[in-house]
């Protein structure tokens, strides 16, 4: 065995090790991306729910503000009648 054959063996072993490491790293990246995808789906659902909730609150906020104003006016009228 001369130096050339030893060098080929060393390089082929090194290449095999790097290929195995690259395959493992690729599998881990795919797993992480799947988790990120599920997290973003959940986040989108949460944002949609919050948006719906805020729309409902807007619907109730206007009548509540009107009722508060009317109640204050009635109280002021009653106080002016008592004096």
Secondary structure as GFF3:
##gff-version 3
##sequence-region A 1 83
A	DSSP	alpha_helix	3	82	.	.	.	ID=ss1
###
